[in-house]
Amino acid sequence: MSAVTTGPDTTTGAWWRSAVIYQVYIRSFADGNGDGIGDIAGIRSRLPYLAGLGIDALWINPWYPSPMADAGYDVSDYRSIAPEFGTLDEAAALVREAHEHGLKVVLDIVPNHTSDRHPWFQEALAAEPGSPERQRYLFRPGRGEGGDLPPNDWRSVFGGPAWTRVTQPGGIPGEWYLHLFAPEQPDVDWTSPDVRADFEKTLRFWFDREVDGFRIDVAHSLVKAPGLPDLGPDVDTSNSMTDRTDHPHWDRDEVHQIFRGWRAIADAYDQPRIFVAEAWVGRPERLALYVRPDELHTAFNFDFLRAPWRAAQLRATIDTTLAAHAEVGAPPTWVLSNHDVARHASRYARPQSERAVHALQDLLDQPADLALGRRRARAATLLMLALPGGAYVYQGEELGLEEVEDLPDELLQDPTWARSEHSDRGRDGCRVPLPWSGKEPPFGFSPEGAAAAPWLPQPAGWRALTAEAQEGDPESTLELYRTALHLRRGLAALGDGPLQWIDSPPDALHFRREPGFACLVNLSAEPLPLPPGADVLMTSEPLDRGGRLPSDAAAWFSTEGS
């Protein structure tokens, strides 16, 4: 056996240290009123399904009023509900009913930018340069003759410049404003006391309504370097997973002071609220800074998500993650898919190289074997759920859904599609509405007789992947998730705690968790014998006739008495 890799202290009993949280992409989860868009009524109708799955909480993507330039991540009012999703009263009922089902509720907060329709930005547009209204955002004069050039060389994540010039009354060209994402998403200036106070007010607004926590959108981007210096030539400014020291707008050290203030607010409640950071950073050590004891509780592990289906890369990612989190006493948070990346069944369907990938654009030039991708995805699920810490499940992965790669061009809505001049198809393929039942679209996503079709079309082939079709089938992906999640709840070894690697062939991963549990993942092309005396709890694929674990499969087994 190899040396023990220790996990964080388990004495606190905090639910978030071991939680499995289900991501609800609200537009695509369930449509309660037949308009083709998912809503709060749809979520409420499916709470028994979520509770039966065996999760601990749900995270809901933004449900706030928004022009929807970026699927709700352009917020015009942080303390209300978009009419297409429901009302504040319905939101309160959802939180109450989720709690009655034993489920926590985590919302999404977007602190890097607002919508350009937010009252603050409209006030800023109407105000003069240097006014208090403009100081809530990052307005700057342009460079060059007449100020015709952007203030610096920063680029938008969605493509194109990160600056847009405004027009003053009378049609006179004016200042430029920063938007690291779409022009409809102006960045706020976190040196402004107004900005800090208003976001703290938003936290308390929802915490007072019994919401259990927040996922923080682009948590690593809030602070910009004084003077907004150029990045310089030969820099991919759209890549937020930078390892560059002193980057002018990604992962700056000053951001941690903001989150220490947020943590104090969360801890002030009788049942402390929690945060999870979306922080795309270059090294595990940088990620761990966000989850120090006085900062955020957890942070998504995107290194694990991006790792190829290869034993060496997966083990290296697991080891560095565990070590970095142990240094600060925090639990890792594992994730395989979300609303911003190609679904992992499709990523694993491609030939696996050493290259870390997550976007559809990285996959389109490679042949896909979806049966193989789903097989690997099932094994990856058992691996993820056996690792120390918590995990996130993206809606539909429990059904084995693949990325929809052939959506008609005219239906694509991700701003990346337009901003890239139609060269990058963006993220719509992982956001297609879920198939619940029936043989034809909308597959139970909308009520029978709904007037509107789902906002994105569902593949006809999903008739075999509906929740109804998989219900009760012991070989289905849905039942695999249910079995694994319920076992995970009942096994004292799983969740937060230490991990011990066991010697294995180079194309396998084998580890022990105490008391009495082990996980074996076979990433090789040949079947792998189980350890002598292994008491199998579950496998992602049936064992072969010789009792061996097939290729691209995982097994959980008890080690009690062995």
C-alpha positions in Angstrom: 0.0 0.0 0.0 1.1 3.6 -0.6 1.2 6.3 1.9 -2.1 7.7 3.4 -3.5 10.8 1.9 -5.4 12.5 4.7 -8.6 14.4 4.3 -9.9 17.3 6.4 -11.1 17.0 10.0 -14.5 15.4 10.3 -15.4 16.5 13.8 -17.5 19.5 12.8 -20.5 17.5 11.5 -21.3 20.3 9.0 -23.6 19.0 6.3 -21.8 20.7 3.5 -18.5 18.8 4.1 -20.0 15.6 2.6 -23.1 16.9 0.7 -24.1 15.8 -2.7 -25.9 18.7 -4.4 -28.0 18.5 -7.5 -27.7 21.4 -9.9 -31.1 22.6 -11.3 -30.7 24.6 -14.5 -34.2 26.1 -14.0 -35.0 26.9 -17.7 -34.5 23.2 -18.6 -35.5 21.2 -15.6 -39.4 21.1 -15.7 -42.0 23.4 -17.2 -45.0 23.8 -14.9 -47.2 26.2 -17.0 -46.6 25.0 -20.6 -44.7 28.0 -22.0 -41.7 25.8 -22.9 -39.5 27.3 -20.2 -38.7 25.6 -16.9 -39.9 27.3 -13.7 -40.4 27.2 -10.0 -43.7 25.3 -10.4 -41.8 22.6 -12.3 -39.1 22.3 -9.6 -41.8 21.9 -6.9 -43.5 19.2 -8.9 -40.3 17.2 -9.1 -39.1 17.5 -5.4 -40.2 13.9 -4.7 -38.0 12.8 -7.6 -35.0 14.7 -6.2 -35.5 13.5 -2.7 -35.8 9.9 -3.9 -32.6 10.3 -5.8 -30.7 10.6 -2.5 -29.2 14.0 -2.8 -28.7 16.5 0.1 -29.5 19.8 -1.6 -30.3 21.5 -4.8 -28.5 24.5 -6.4 -30.7 26.6 -8.6 -29.2 28.7 -11.4 -30.3 32.4 -11.5 -34.0 32.9 -11.2 -33.9 36.7 -10.9 -35.4 39.2 -13.3 -33.1 39.5 -16.4 -33.2 40.4 -20.1 -31.6 36.9 -20.5 -28.7 38.1 -22.7 -26.7 35.3 -20.9 -29.4 32.9 -19.6 -30.0 34.9 -16.5 -26.4 35.7 -15.6 -27.2 39.3 -16.5 -29.3 40.3 -13.4 -31.5 43.4 -13.3 -32.9 42.8 -9.8 -31.2 40.5 -7.3 -34.0 40.5 -4.8 -36.9 39.3 -6.9 -38.0 36.5 -9.3 -38.2 36.6 -13.1 -41.9 36.5 -14.1 -41.2 33.6 -16.5 -40.0 31.5 -13.5 -42.6 32.5 -10.9 -43.1 34.8 -7.9 -41.4 35.4 -4.6 -44.3 33.6 -2.9 -43.6 30.6 -5.1 -39.9 30.8 -4.3 -40.8 30.8 -0.6 -43.0 27.8 -1.0 -40.3 25.9 -2.9 -37.7 26.5 -0.1 -40.3 25.4 2.5 -41.3 22.3 0.6 -37.6 21.4 -0.2 -36.9 21.5 3.5 -39.9 19.3 4.2 -38.3 16.8 1.9 -35.0 17.0 3.8 -33.3 19.1 1.0 -31.3 22.3 1.4 -31.6 25.0 -1.2 -28.6 26.9 -2.6 -29.1 29.9 -5.0 -26.8 31.5 -7.5 -25.4 35.0 -7.0 -23.7 37.0 -9.7 -21.4 39.6 -8.1 -18.9 40.4 -11.0 -21.4 42.1 -13.2 -25.1 43.2 -13.5 -27.4 43.5 -16.4 -27.1 46.6 -18.5 -30.8 47.1 -17.7 -30.1 47.2 -13.9 -31.2 50.5 -12.5 -27.7 51.3 -11.4 -26.3 51.0 -14.9 -29.1 53.0 -16.4 -28.4 55.7 -13.9 -24.7 55.5 -14.8 -25.5 56.0 -18.5 -27.5 59.1 -17.7 -24.8 60.5 -15.4 -21.6 62.4 -16.2 -18.1 61.0 -16.2 -16.7 60.8 -12.7 -20.1 60.9 -11.1 -21.0 58.6 -8.1 -23.4 56.7 -10.4 -20.5 55.8 -12.7 -18.2 54.8 -9.9 -20.3 51.7 -9.3 -19.0 50.4 -12.6 -15.6 50.5 -14.4 -16.0 53.5 -16.8 -12.8 54.8 -18.3 -11.8 57.3 -21.1 -10.5 55.7 -24.3 -7.0 55.8 -25.6 -5.7 57.3 -28.8 -6.9 60.3 -30.7 -10.4 61.2 -29.6 -10.5 58.3 -27.2 -11.4 56.0 -30.0 -9.4 53.0 -28.7 -10.4 50.8 -25.7 -8.7 51.7 -22.4 -6.7 48.5 -22.4 -6.2 45.2 -24.3 -8.5 43.0 -22.2 -10.8 40.6 -24.1 -14.2 39.2 -23.3 -14.6 35.6 -22.3 -17.3 35.4 -24.9 -15.1 36.8 -27.7 -14.2 40.3 -28.8 -13.0 43.3 -26.8 -14.0 43.6 -23.1 -14.9 47.2 -23.6 -17.9 49.0 -25.1 -18.1 52.7 -25.7 -21.2 54.7 -24.6 -22.8 57.6 -26.4 -23.4 60.9 -24.6 -26.4 63.1 -25.2 -26.3 64.6 -28.6 -24.6 61.6 -30.1 -21.2 62.4 -28.8 -18.9 59.4 -28.2 -18.2 59.0 -24.5 -16.4 56.8 -22.1 -15.9 53.0 -22.3 -17.2 50.5 -19.8 -15.7 47.1 -18.9 -17.5 43.8 -19.4 -15.4 40.7 -19.0 -18.4 38.8 -20.5 -21.1 40.2 -22.8 -21.6 43.9 -23.4 -25.0 43.4 -21.6 -23.1 42.4 -18.5 -21.1 45.5 -17.3 -18.6 44.7 -14.5 -19.2 46.4 -11.2 -16.4 48.1 -9.3 -15.8 46.4 -5.9 -14.0 49.4 -4.6 -17.4 51.1 -4.4 -19.0 51.1 -1.0 -22.4 51.0 -2.7 -21.5 47.7 -4.4 -20.3 46.0 -1.3 -23.3 47.1 0.8 -25.9 46.2 -1.8 -24.5 42.6 -2.3 -24.4 42.1 1.4 -28.1 43.3 1.5 -28.9 40.7 -1.2 -27.2 37.9 0.9 -29.3 38.8 3.9 -32.5 39.1 1.9 -32.3 35.5 0.8 -30.8 34.1 4.0 -33.7 35.7 5.9 -36.0 33.7 3.6 -34.4 30.4 4.8 -32.2 29.9 1.7 -29.2 27.7 2.8 -26.4 29.1 0.8 -25.1 30.6 -2.5 -23.0 29.4 -5.4 -20.8 32.4 -6.3 -20.5 33.0 -10.1 -16.9 33.7 -11.3 -15.8 34.2 -7.7 -12.2 34.8 -8.9 -13.0 37.9 -11.0 -14.3 40.6 -8.7 -11.2 42.6 -8.1 -9.2 44.3 -10.9 -5.7 45.6 -10.6 -5.3 49.4 -9.9 -4.9 51.3 -13.2 -6.3 48.4 -15.2 -3.0 47.6 -16.9 -2.6 45.8 -20.2 -2.2 42.1 -20.3 0.4 42.3 -23.1 0.8 40.4 -26.3 0.5 36.6 -26.7 -1.9 36.2 -23.8 -5.2 34.3 -24.1 -7.2 36.7 -22.0 -10.3 34.6 -22.2 -8.7 31.7 -20.3 -9.7 32.2 -16.7 -7.6 29.2 -15.5 -4.5 31.2 -15.6 -1.4 30.5 -13.6 0.0 33.9 -14.2 1.2 35.8 -11.1 -0.5 39.1 -10.5 -3.1 38.7 -13.3 -4.9 42.1 -13.7 -8.5 40.6 -13.5 -8.4 36.9 -12.6 -7.8 35.4 -9.1 -6.3 38.5 -7.4 -5.5 38.2 -3.7 -7.6 41.2 -2.8 -10.8 39.2 -3.5 -10.4 37.2 -0.3 -11.2 40.2 1.8 -14.6 40.4 0.2 -15.4 36.8 1.0 -14.2 37.1 4.6 -17.0 39.7 5.0 -19.5 37.4 3.3 -18.5 34.5 5.6 -19.1 36.7 8.7 -22.7 37.3 7.4 -23.3 33.6 6.8 -22.0 32.6 10.2 -24.2 35.1 12.0 -27.3 32.9 11.4 -28.4 30.4 13.9 -28.0 27.7 11.2 -25.0 29.1 9.4 -25.4 29.5 5.6 -22.8 28.2 3.2 -21.0 29.2 0.0 -19.5 27.4 -3.0 -17.1 29.2 -5.3 -17.0 29.0 -9.0 -13.3 29.8 -9.2 -11.4 28.8 -12.4 -7.8 29.1 -11.2 -4.5 27.7 -12.3 -3.4 25.5 -9.3 -5.0 23.6 -6.5 -3.0 25.8 -4.0 -4.8 28.9 -5.4 -8.2 27.2 -5.2 -7.5 26.3 -1.5 -7.1 30.0 -0.7 -10.9 30.5 -1.3 -11.8 27.8 1.3 -9.7 28.8 4.2 -11.6 28.6 7.6 -12.7 32.3 7.5 -13.7 32.4 3.9 -15.9 30.3 1.6 -16.9 26.8 2.6 -16.3 24.9 -0.7 -15.1 25.4 -4.3 -15.8 23.4 -7.4 -12.8 21.3 -8.5 -12.6 22.0 -12.2 -9.2 20.2 -12.5 -11.1 17.0 -11.8 -13.8 17.9 -14.3 -11.3 18.6 -17.0 -9.0 15.6 -16.4 -9.0 13.0 -19.2 -10.2 9.5 -18.6 -6.7 8.3 -17.8 -5.6 6.8 -14.5 -2.4 8.8 -14.1 -4.0 12.2 -14.7 -7.0 11.4 -12.5 -4.8 10.2 -9.6 -2.5 13.3 -9.9 -5.6 15.5 -9.7 -7.0 13.7 -6.8 -3.7 13.8 -4.9 -3.0 17.5 -5.4 -6.6 18.4 -4.6 -6.6 16.5 -1.3 -3.2 17.8 -0.3 -4.1 21.4 -1.0 -7.5 21.2 0.8 -6.0 19.4 3.8 -3.6 22.4 4.3 -6.6 24.6 5.0 -8.9 22.1 6.6 -11.5 22.2 3.8 -13.3 19.3 2.0 -12.8 19.0 -1.7 -15.9 19.4 -3.9 -15.9 17.2 -7.0 -17.9 17.8 -10.2 -18.1 16.1 -13.6 -20.5 18.4 -15.5 -22.4 21.6 -15.3 -24.3 24.2 -17.4 -21.0 25.7 -18.8 -19.2 22.6 -20.0 -19.9 19.7 -22.4 -21.6 16.8 -20.7 -19.0 14.3 -19.5 -20.7 11.4 -21.3 -19.7 13.2 -24.5 -16.3 14.2 -23.4 -15.5 10.6 -22.4 -16.9 9.4 -25.8 -13.8 10.8 -27.5 -10.3 9.5 -27.7 -8.6 10.4 -24.4 -5.3 12.3 -24.6 -3.3 14.1 -21.9 -5.0 17.3 -22.9 -7.5 18.8 -20.4 -10.7 19.8 -22.1 -14.2 20.9 -21.1 -15.8 22.8 -23.9 -17.8 21.4 -26.9 -15.5 23.4 -29.2 -12.6 21.1 -28.0 -14.5 17.9 -29.1 -16.2 18.6 -32.4 -13.2 17.5 -34.5 -13.0 14.1 -32.8 -15.1 10.9 -33.4 -17.5 10.0 -30.7 -18.6 6.6 -29.3 -21.5 7.5 -27.0 -21.9 4.0 -25.7 -18.3 4.1 -24.5 -18.8 7.6 -23.2 -21.8 6.6 -21.1 -19.9 3.5 -19.8 -17.0 5.7 -18.7 -19.4 8.3 -17.3 -21.0 5.6 -15.1 -17.6 4.6 -13.8 -16.6 8.2 -13.2 -19.7 8.7 -11.1 -18.8 5.9 -8.7 -15.2 7.2 -8.5 -16.5 10.8 -7.7 -19.0 9.7 -5.1 -16.3 7.6 -3.4 -13.8 10.4 -3.0 -13.4 12.4 0.2 -15.6 15.5 0.5 -18.8 16.6 -1.4 -20.0 16.4 -5.0 -22.3 18.0 -7.4 -24.6 16.3 -9.9 -25.7 18.3 -13.0 -29.3 17.7 -13.9 -29.7 14.9 -16.5 -26.4 13.2 -15.9 -28.3 10.7 -13.7 -30.1 9.8 -17.0 -26.9 9.4 -19.0 -27.7 12.4 -21.2 -25.1 13.4 -23.8 -24.3 16.8 -25.2 -26.7 17.8 -28.0 -24.1 18.7 -30.6 -26.4 19.3 -33.6 -28.8 22.0 -32.4 -29.9 24.1 -35.4 -27.7 27.2 -35.8 -30.7 29.5 -35.7 -31.8 28.2 -32.3 -28.4 28.8 -30.5 -28.7 31.4 -27.8 -25.4 31.3 -26.0 -23.7 34.7 -26.5 -20.5 32.9 -27.4 -22.1 31.9 -30.7 -22.6 35.5 -31.8 -19.5 37.0 -30.2 -17.3 34.4 -31.9 -18.8 35.2 -35.3 -20.4 31.8 -35.3 -17.2 29.8 -34.9 -17.9 28.6 -31.3 -21.3 26.8 -30.7 -21.1 27.6 -27.0 -23.0 25.9 -24.2 -26.5 25.4 -25.4 -25.9 21.7 -26.0 -25.7 20.9 -22.3 -28.8 23.0 -21.5 -31.4 21.1 -23.5 -34.6 20.5 -21.5 -34.8 17.2 -19.6 -36.8 14.2 -20.8 -39.1 12.9 -18.1 -41.6 10.6 -19.7 -43.3 9.6 -22.9 -42.1 8.6 -26.4 -42.1 12.0 -28.1 -40.9 15.5 -27.3 -41.5 17.3 -25.0 -41.0 14.1 -23.1 -43.0 15.3 -20.1 -40.9 18.4 -19.7 -44.0 20.5 -20.2 -47.6 19.5 -19.2 -49.7 17.6 -21.7 -51.2 19.8 -24.3 -48.7 22.7 -23.7 -49.0 25.5 -26.2 -45.3 26.0 -26.6 -42.4 23.7 -27.5 -39.4 23.5 -25.2 -37.1 26.4 -25.6 -34.5 24.1 -27.1 -35.4 20.9 -29.0 -34.8 17.5 -27.5 -33.3 14.7 -29.5 -35.8 12.0 -30.5 -33.4 9.4 -29.2 -33.9 10.6 -25.7 -37.1 8.5 -25.6 -34.9 5.6 -24.2 -33.3 7.9 -21.6 -36.4 9.4 -19.9 -36.7 9.0 -16.2 -39.9 7.0 -16.8 -38.1 4.6 -19.2 -35.2 4.0 -16.7 -37.4 3.7 -13.6 -36.9 0.3 -11.9 -34.4 -0.9 -14.5 -31.4 -2.1 -12.5 -29.0 -1.6 -15.4 -30.1 2.0 -16.1 -28.0 5.0 -15.2 -30.8 6.5 -13.1 -30.9 3.4 -10.9 -27.1 3.4 -10.7 -27.2 6.9 -9.3 -30.0 6.1 -6.9 -28.2 3.0 -5.6 -24.9 4.8 -5.2 -26.3 7.9 -3.5 -28.3 5.8 -1.0 -25.4 3.6 -0.3 -23.2 6.7 0.1 -25.6 8.0 2.8 -25.5 4.7 4.7 -21.8 4.0 4.6 -19.8 5.7 7.4 -16.6 5.6 5.2 -18.0 7.9 2.5 -18.2 11.7 2.4 -15.7 13.7 4.4 -12.6 11.9 5.6 -9.3 10.3 4.6 -8.3 8.2 1.6 -5.6 5.5 1.3 -4.3 4.4 -2.0 -3.8 0.6 -2.6 -1.2 -0.6 -5.1 -2.8 -1.4 -8.5 -1.9 -1.8 -12.2 -0.9 1.4 -13.9 -4.3 1.8 -15.7 -6.4 1.4 -12.5 -7.3 3.4 -9.4 -7.7 1.5 -6.2 -8.3 3.1 -2.8 -9.6 2.3 0.7 -11.8 4.4 2.9 -12.4 3.4 6.5 -14.3 1.8 8.0 -14.4 -1.1 5.6 -14.8 0.4 2.1 -12.8 0.3 -1.1 -13.3 1.5 -4.7 -11.6 0.0 -7.8 -11.7 1.7 -11.2 -10.5 -0.1 -14.3 -9.4 2.3 -17.0 -7.5 -0.3 -19.0 -8.6 -2.2 -22.1 -8.7 -5.6 -20.2 -10.8 -7.0 -17.4 -9.3 -6.7 -13.9 -9.6 -9.3 -11.1 -11.2 -8.0 -7.9 -9.1 -8.3 -4.7 -9.5 -11.7 -3.0 -12.5 -11.9 -0.8 -14.0 -8.7 -2.0 -17.7 -8.3 -1.0 -19.1 -6.3 -3.9 -21.6 -3.6 -3.0 -22.2 -2.3 -6.5 -20.5 -2.0 -9.9 -21.0 0.4 -12.8 -21.0 -2.6 -15.2 -21.8 -6.3 -14.6 -18.7 -8.4 -13.7 -17.7 -10.8 -16.5 -18.1 -14.6 -16.2 -14.8 -14.9 -14.4 -15.9 -12.4 -11.7 -13.6 -9.7 -13.1 -14.2 -6.0 -13.4 -14.6 -5.1 -17.1 -12.8 -2.3 -18.9 -14.0 1.3 -18.2 -15.9 0.2 -15.1 -15.8 0.8 -11.3 -16.7 -1.3 -8.3 -17.5 -0.5 -4.7 -16.9 -3.3 -2.2 -16.7 -3.9 1.5 -13.4 -4.8 3.1 -14.8 -5.8 6.4 -13.2 -9.1 7.4 -10.7 -9.0 4.6 
